[in-house]
């Protein structure tokens, strides 16, 4: 019988599901036909109205309502507020979660969301499940206290600053694993040259002065941010460049971009499933400071211009990029365009240096390393049960 691995998450931002998908993909790649992986959005799938509608507020909170998000992020950093939230949430969701866990009977539970650690471990133990419980911190640098539950089996983080914060928040050192940000295996398997990718994607290869640099602008799956304004500024101020714009699922943005008579060669896309190819073909990435996008850019050796960040969990990401000289931060479209123009001028060595720094920070095998660690934890638990002559408590019923 295949072992079952349950991922607890919520679609408050695309990064949590993307991380779970990446780890699940790695598990099936390394150990085909050995594991069943189940990714559950607890709030949407396992609770009732109006609780199951709360994640729908996150896109607004992370964009137009970002100031309110900053307040919420800081408030939940306080122990009394967290205690009140856990108490209220337990009353609302514990009963359906216990029913779900008893039906699922996982062999390992992985939390990829800050709201699932303390409550998730409590649910698992109340069911009588004797299984490992693992936290994979999907925030890259800044670790919110909600992520840290010292009683979990293991806690996996992306960067050294995140490891230090986890220690400071009470996570035992022997439980912390530093593996990097889990991203799709497509990024670890990138092997085509920049020229080959540009030809494949239909990008301009060169102008009269030589190679035409490619500037990739992306706003995540939902096409969030000042993408239009940034693209127009770059087109007006970097005449020797070309643009590749990923509008994501934002159909209105895509239509608005397509209505422009562009001054420089410009490719406009909606949602794409070949982001590694677009990153591999580009010379600069302009995006907000999401951990997945930054980690993918590092793997592609792609210097970054960070155009925005969510206060709280993404603040540290900006400093990490700047401190490691792998990119810059600029919120104003004109300033962004001027940086692009300066970086891509012939003879400017800044871009090559930032490319080397980005590659140095890359962890392309993070998803595979996490998958191997999860397998070890499952096997260790099986060996413990074998020595004791017991089985998973719940499965004895």
NORTA-V761401 format. One record per residue. N is the residue number from 1. RES is the residue in three letters. D_FIRST is the distance of its C-alpha to the first C-alpha in Angstrom with 1 decimal. Layout:
BEGIN
n=N res=RES d_first=D_FIRST
n=N res=RES d_first=D_FIRST
END
This chain:
BEGIN
n=1 res=UNK d_first=0.0
n=2 res=UNK d_first=3.8
n=3 res=UNK d_first=6.5
n=4 res=UNK d_first=9.2
n=5 res=UNK d_first=12.7
n=6 res=UNK d_first=15.6
n=7 res=UNK d_first=19.0
n=8 res=UNK d_first=22.0
n=9 res=UNK d_first=25.1
n=10 res=UNK d_first=28.2
n=11 res=UNK d_first=30.1
n=12 res=UNK d_first=33.2
n=13 res=UNK d_first=33.9
n=14 res=UNK d_first=31.7
n=15 res=UNK d_first=30.8
n=16 res=UNK d_first=28.0
n=17 res=UNK d_first=26.0
n=18 res=UNK d_first=27.0
n=19 res=UNK d_first=25.7
n=20 res=UNK d_first=22.3
n=21 res=UNK d_first=22.1
n=22 res=UNK d_first=23.3
n=23 res=UNK d_first=20.7
n=24 res=UNK d_first=17.9
n=25 res=UNK d_first=19.5
n=26 res=UNK d_first=19.7
n=27 res=UNK d_first=16.1
n=28 res=UNK d_first=15.2
n=29 res=UNK d_first=18.3
n=30 res=UNK d_first=17.5
n=31 res=UNK d_first=13.8
n=32 res=UNK d_first=13.2
n=33 res=UNK d_first=9.9
n=34 res=UNK d_first=8.2
n=35 res=UNK d_first=8.9
n=36 res=UNK d_first=9.7
n=37 res=UNK d_first=13.3
n=38 res=UNK d_first=15.4
n=39 res=UNK d_first=19.2
n=40 res=UNK d_first=21.2
n=41 res=UNK d_first=25.0
n=42 res=UNK d_first=25.4
n=43 res=UNK d_first=29.1
n=44 res=UNK d_first=29.0
n=45 res=UNK d_first=25.7
n=46 res=UNK d_first=25.7
n=47 res=UNK d_first=29.4
n=48 res=UNK d_first=32.4
n=49 res=UNK d_first=35.7
n=50 res=UNK d_first=37.6
n=51 res=UNK d_first=35.0
n=52 res=UNK d_first=32.7
n=53 res=UNK d_first=35.7
n=54 res=UNK d_first=36.4
n=55 res=UNK d_first=34.5
n=56 res=UNK d_first=36.9
n=57 res=UNK d_first=39.7
n=58 res=UNK d_first=38.4
n=59 res=UNK d_first=39.7
n=60 res=UNK d_first=43.1
n=61 res=UNK d_first=42.9
n=62 res=UNK d_first=41.9
n=63 res=UNK d_first=44.8
n=64 res=UNK d_first=47.9
n=65 res=UNK d_first=47.0
n=66 res=UNK d_first=46.1
n=67 res=UNK d_first=48.8
n=68 res=UNK d_first=47.1
n=69 res=UNK d_first=43.8
n=70 res=UNK d_first=45.5
n=71 res=UNK d_first=46.9
n=72 res=UNK d_first=43.6
n=73 res=UNK d_first=42.0
n=74 res=UNK d_first=44.7
n=75 res=UNK d_first=44.8
n=76 res=UNK d_first=41.1
n=77 res=UNK d_first=41.7
n=78 res=UNK d_first=43.7
n=79 res=UNK d_first=42.0
n=80 res=UNK d_first=43.7
n=81 res=UNK d_first=42.7
n=82 res=UNK d_first=39.0
n=83 res=UNK d_first=39.1
n=84 res=UNK d_first=40.6
n=85 res=UNK d_first=38.0
n=86 res=UNK d_first=35.1
n=87 res=UNK d_first=36.8
n=88 res=UNK d_first=37.4
n=89 res=UNK d_first=34.0
n=90 res=UNK d_first=32.3
n=91 res=UNK d_first=34.5
n=92 res=UNK d_first=33.5
n=93 res=UNK d_first=29.8
n=94 res=UNK d_first=28.2
n=95 res=UNK d_first=27.7
n=96 res=UNK d_first=25.9
n=97 res=UNK d_first=23.7
n=98 res=UNK d_first=22.8
n=99 res=UNK d_first=21.8
n=100 res=UNK d_first=19.7
n=101 res=UNK d_first=17.9
n=102 res=UNK d_first=17.3
n=103 res=UNK d_first=15.8
n=104 res=UNK d_first=13.7
n=105 res=UNK d_first=12.5
n=106 res=UNK d_first=12.1
n=107 res=UNK d_first=11.3
n=108 res=UNK d_first=14.4
n=109 res=UNK d_first=17.4
n=110 res=UNK d_first=19.9
n=111 res=UNK d_first=23.3
n=112 res=UNK d_first=25.4
n=113 res=UNK d_first=28.2
n=114 res=UNK d_first=31.0
n=115 res=UNK d_first=30.8
n=116 res=UNK d_first=27.2
n=117 res=UNK d_first=27.4
n=118 res=UNK d_first=29.4
n=119 res=UNK d_first=28.3
n=120 res=UNK d_first=24.6
n=121 res=UNK d_first=24.4
n=122 res=UNK d_first=26.4
n=123 res=UNK d_first=24.1
n=124 res=UNK d_first=21.0
n=125 res=UNK d_first=23.0
n=126 res=UNK d_first=24.5
n=127 res=UNK d_first=21.2
n=128 res=UNK d_first=20.6
n=129 res=UNK d_first=17.6
n=130 res=UNK d_first=17.8
n=131 res=UNK d_first=16.3
n=132 res=UNK d_first=18.2
n=133 res=UNK d_first=20.4
n=134 res=UNK d_first=22.0
n=135 res=UNK d_first=25.0
n=136 res=UNK d_first=25.7
n=137 res=UNK d_first=29.4
n=138 res=UNK d_first=30.1
n=139 res=UNK d_first=33.9
n=140 res=UNK d_first=35.3
n=141 res=UNK d_first=38.2
n=142 res=UNK d_first=39.2
n=143 res=UNK d_first=36.8
n=144 res=UNK d_first=37.4
n=145 res=UNK d_first=37.1
n=146 res=UNK d_first=34.4
n=147 res=UNK d_first=32.0
n=148 res=UNK d_first=32.5
n=149 res=UNK d_first=30.8
n=150 res=UNK d_first=31.3
n=151 res=UNK d_first=28.6
n=152 res=UNK d_first=25.6
n=153 res=UNK d_first=23.6
n=154 res=UNK d_first=24.9
n=155 res=UNK d_first=27.2
n=156 res=UNK d_first=27.4
n=157 res=UNK d_first=30.7
n=158 res=UNK d_first=32.4
n=159 res=UNK d_first=35.8
n=160 res=UNK d_first=37.9
n=161 res=UNK d_first=39.9
n=162 res=UNK d_first=36.7
n=163 res=UNK d_first=35.7
n=164 res=UNK d_first=39.2
n=165 res=UNK d_first=39.1
n=166 res=UNK d_first=35.7
n=167 res=UNK d_first=37.4
n=168 res=UNK d_first=40.5
n=169 res=UNK d_first=38.5
n=170 res=UNK d_first=37.0
n=171 res=UNK d_first=33.7
n=172 res=UNK d_first=33.6
n=173 res=UNK d_first=34.1
n=174 res=UNK d_first=31.2
n=175 res=UNK d_first=28.7
n=176 res=UNK d_first=30.1
n=177 res=UNK d_first=28.7
n=178 res=UNK d_first=31.0
n=179 res=UNK d_first=29.1
n=180 res=UNK d_first=30.9
n=181 res=UNK d_first=30.3
n=182 res=UNK d_first=27.0
n=183 res=UNK d_first=28.2
n=184 res=UNK d_first=27.0
n=185 res=UNK d_first=26.3
n=186 res=UNK d_first=29.1
n=187 res=UNK d_first=31.5
n=188 res=UNK d_first=30.2
n=189 res=UNK d_first=30.7
n=190 res=UNK d_first=34.3
n=191 res=UNK d_first=36.4
n=192 res=UNK d_first=39.2
n=193 res=UNK d_first=42.7
n=194 res=UNK d_first=44.4
n=195 res=UNK d_first=46.8
n=196 res=UNK d_first=44.2
n=197 res=UNK d_first=42.4
n=198 res=UNK d_first=45.7
n=199 res=UNK d_first=46.5
n=200 res=UNK d_first=43.2
n=201 res=UNK d_first=43.5
n=202 res=UNK d_first=47.2
n=203 res=UNK d_first=48.6
n=204 res=UNK d_first=52.2
n=205 res=UNK d_first=52.4
n=206 res=UNK d_first=55.9
n=207 res=UNK d_first=59.2
n=208 res=UNK d_first=62.7
n=209 res=UNK d_first=62.4
n=210 res=UNK d_first=59.1
n=211 res=UNK d_first=55.5
n=212 res=UNK d_first=54.8
n=213 res=UNK d_first=52.4
n=214 res=UNK d_first=49.5
n=215 res=UNK d_first=48.9
n=216 res=UNK d_first=45.5
n=217 res=UNK d_first=45.6
n=218 res=UNK d_first=42.4
n=219 res=UNK d_first=41.8
n=220 res=UNK d_first=38.0
n=221 res=UNK d_first=36.1
n=222 res=UNK d_first=38.7
n=223 res=UNK d_first=41.8
n=224 res=UNK d_first=43.1
n=225 res=UNK d_first=46.3
n=226 res=UNK d_first=49.8
n=227 res=UNK d_first=48.5
n=228 res=UNK d_first=51.5
n=229 res=UNK d_first=54.1
n=230 res=UNK d_first=52.7
n=231 res=UNK d_first=52.5
n=232 res=UNK d_first=56.0
n=233 res=UNK d_first=57.3
n=234 res=UNK d_first=55.7
n=235 res=UNK d_first=57.0
n=236 res=UNK d_first=60.5
n=237 res=UNK d_first=60.6
n=238 res=UNK d_first=58.7
n=239 res=UNK d_first=60.3
n=240 res=UNK d_first=59.0
n=241 res=UNK d_first=55.3
n=242 res=UNK d_first=52.9
n=243 res=UNK d_first=50.4
n=244 res=UNK d_first=46.8
n=245 res=UNK d_first=45.8
n=246 res=UNK d_first=42.4
n=247 res=UNK d_first=43.0
n=248 res=UNK d_first=39.4
n=249 res=UNK d_first=39.0
n=250 res=UNK d_first=42.6
n=251 res=UNK d_first=44.3
n=252 res=UNK d_first=47.7
n=253 res=UNK d_first=47.7
n=254 res=UNK d_first=46.9
n=255 res=UNK d_first=49.7
n=256 res=UNK d_first=52.1
n=257 res=UNK d_first=51.4
n=258 res=UNK d_first=51.8
n=259 res=UNK d_first=55.2
n=260 res=UNK d_first=56.6
n=261 res=UNK d_first=58.9
n=262 res=UNK d_first=57.5
n=263 res=UNK d_first=59.9
n=264 res=UNK d_first=57.4
n=265 res=UNK d_first=54.6
n=266 res=UNK d_first=51.7
n=267 res=UNK d_first=48.3
n=268 res=UNK d_first=46.8
n=269 res=UNK d_first=43.2
n=270 res=UNK d_first=41.1
n=271 res=UNK d_first=37.4
n=272 res=UNK d_first=36.1
n=273 res=UNK d_first=32.7
n=274 res=UNK d_first=34.3
n=275 res=UNK d_first=35.6
n=276 res=UNK d_first=35.2
n=277 res=UNK d_first=37.7
n=278 res=UNK d_first=40.2
n=279 res=UNK d_first=40.0
n=280 res=UNK d_first=40.4
n=281 res=UNK d_first=43.4
n=282 res=UNK d_first=45.1
n=283 res=UNK d_first=47.4
n=284 res=UNK d_first=47.3
n=285 res=UNK d_first=44.8
n=286 res=UNK d_first=46.2
n=287 res=UNK d_first=43.8
n=288 res=UNK d_first=43.3
n=289 res=UNK d_first=41.7
n=290 res=UNK d_first=38.0
n=291 res=UNK d_first=35.7
n=292 res=UNK d_first=33.5
n=293 res=UNK d_first=36.6
n=294 res=UNK d_first=38.3
n=295 res=UNK d_first=35.4
n=296 res=UNK d_first=35.1
n=297 res=UNK d_first=38.9
n=298 res=UNK d_first=38.7
n=299 res=UNK d_first=36.3
n=300 res=UNK d_first=38.6
n=301 res=UNK d_first=41.6
n=302 res=UNK d_first=43.1
n=303 res=UNK d_first=45.9
n=304 res=UNK d_first=45.6
n=305 res=UNK d_first=48.1
n=306 res=UNK d_first=46.5
n=307 res=UNK d_first=48.2
n=308 res=UNK d_first=46.9
n=309 res=UNK d_first=44.4
n=310 res=UNK d_first=43.0
n=311 res=UNK d_first=44.8
n=312 res=UNK d_first=42.7
n=313 res=UNK d_first=39.4
n=314 res=UNK d_first=40.9
n=315 res=UNK d_first=44.2
n=316 res=UNK d_first=42.9
n=317 res=UNK d_first=41.6
n=318 res=UNK d_first=45.1
n=319 res=UNK d_first=46.5
n=320 res=UNK d_first=43.7
n=321 res=UNK d_first=44.7
n=322 res=UNK d_first=48.4
n=323 res=UNK d_first=48.3
n=324 res=UNK d_first=46.5
n=325 res=UNK d_first=49.0
n=326 res=UNK d_first=46.3
n=327 res=UNK d_first=48.0
n=328 res=UNK d_first=50.2
n=329 res=UNK d_first=50.3
n=330 res=UNK d_first=52.6
n=331 res=UNK d_first=52.5
n=332 res=UNK d_first=55.6
n=333 res=UNK d_first=55.3
n=334 res=UNK d_first=58.6
n=335 res=UNK d_first=57.7
n=336 res=UNK d_first=54.4
n=337 res=UNK d_first=56.3
n=338 res=UNK d_first=58.8
n=339 res=UNK d_first=56.1
n=340 res=UNK d_first=54.6
n=341 res=UNK d_first=58.1
n=342 res=UNK d_first=58.9
n=343 res=UNK d_first=55.6
n=344 res=UNK d_first=55.9
n=345 res=UNK d_first=59.5
n=346 res=UNK d_first=60.2
n=347 res=UNK d_first=60.6
n=348 res=UNK d_first=58.7
n=349 res=UNK d_first=56.4
n=350 res=UNK d_first=54.6
n=351 res=UNK d_first=51.9
n=352 res=UNK d_first=51.0
n=353 res=UNK d_first=50.9
n=354 res=UNK d_first=48.6
n=355 res=UNK d_first=46.3
n=356 res=UNK d_first=46.1
n=357 res=UNK d_first=45.4
n=358 res=UNK d_first=42.6
n=359 res=UNK d_first=40.9
n=360 res=UNK d_first=41.3
n=361 res=UNK d_first=39.3
n=362 res=UNK d_first=36.5
n=363 res=UNK d_first=32.9
n=364 res=UNK d_first=31.2
n=365 res=UNK d_first=28.0
n=366 res=UNK d_first=27.4
n=367 res=UNK d_first=24.2
n=368 res=UNK d_first=22.8
n=369 res=UNK d_first=24.0
n=370 res=UNK d_first=22.4
n=371 res=UNK d_first=19.0
n=372 res=UNK d_first=19.3
n=373 res=UNK d_first=20.4
n=374 res=UNK d_first=17.5
n=375 res=UNK d_first=15.1
n=376 res=UNK d_first=17.5
n=377 res=UNK d_first=17.4
n=378 res=UNK d_first=13.7
n=379 res=UNK d_first=13.9
n=380 res=UNK d_first=17.1
n=381 res=UNK d_first=15.9
n=382 res=UNK d_first=13.2
n=383 res=UNK d_first=16.2
n=384 res=UNK d_first=18.4
n=385 res=UNK d_first=16.4
n=386 res=UNK d_first=16.3
n=387 res=UNK d_first=20.0
n=388 res=UNK d_first=20.7
n=389 res=UNK d_first=18.6
n=390 res=UNK d_first=17.0
n=391 res=UNK d_first=13.8
n=392 res=UNK d_first=13.6
n=393 res=UNK d_first=16.6
n=394 res=UNK d_first=15.8
n=395 res=UNK d_first=12.7
n=396 res=UNK d_first=15.1
n=397 res=UNK d_first=17.1
END
